[in-house]
Amino acid sequence: MKRTIIFALGVVTTTAWAEAARPEVKPAQAKGRQATISLWGGYTPYVGAVDRDSYKSACEVYTTAGGSCENKLGGFAGGLDLWMGNVSQLGFAAQYFQAANLDGSSTKTVTTVIPPTTTTLKTVEKLNSQFIPLLAQFRIHPKYFYIGVGAGVAINITNYEFTVNGNGVSGRKTSNPTGFFAQATLGIALPLGDDVSLDAFVKGSLLTVFYEAYKDANGNYTYQSAAAWAVTPGLAFSLHF
């Protein structure tokens, strides 16, 4: 350290400086997100690769008989996603999907001469096909846009009812098989704050299940397979940690 003392007009001034310049202090680098939790909801307007004619013909049975029937493929969807990582992220998802709905009913009066009787038969058929997919996922999420894939199982919680005058019909059985579920997602995250974002996305899903159908003459149920794909746009509220 060198010191210079200057006398001027009776004032003593001292000037000091370092021989080497002090290094510049830079702010700490941001660590980035390490985990993300997303709560999302959406709607599936269309379900493809299914036997649509069977749903249509099932409704026509009731409308032709003068009854009523509603038939719809698709429905509401939602889920909770957990992601770990920054740009390359691994995750887990628990979701809910409505796949199809059928609600038909008709009333028919049957009259016999011998013996003279009049019987009223009311037939009701209801199907609410819904699934809970549980997936392992991977996605690339640099900052705004992201793309991901996932695969796992879909727990079938379908409800089915077929009755005549309130009694179940023999030979019809509803099983709830667990199916294979795969999914791809493309989305964009719109920041609402440092740790919060609103995501807009579209999901493409594929479901394959094997189920027990009708009973044969020996009392055995035959197995059938069904596959369906769906496109679901939606919104997500995400928290980043």
ABEGO torsion letter per residue (X at the ends): XBBBBBBBGGBBBBBBBBABBBBBBBBBBBAEBABBBBBBBBBBABBBGBBAAAAAAAAAAAAAAGBBBBBBBEEBBBEBBBBBEBABBBBBBBBBBBABBBBBBBBBBBBBAOBBBBBBBBBBBBBBBBBBBBBBBBBBBAAABBBBBBBEBBBBABBBBBBBGGBBBBGBBBBBBBBBBBBBBBBBBBBABAABBBBBBBBBBBBBBBBBBBBBAAGBBBBBBBBBBBBBBBBBBBBBX
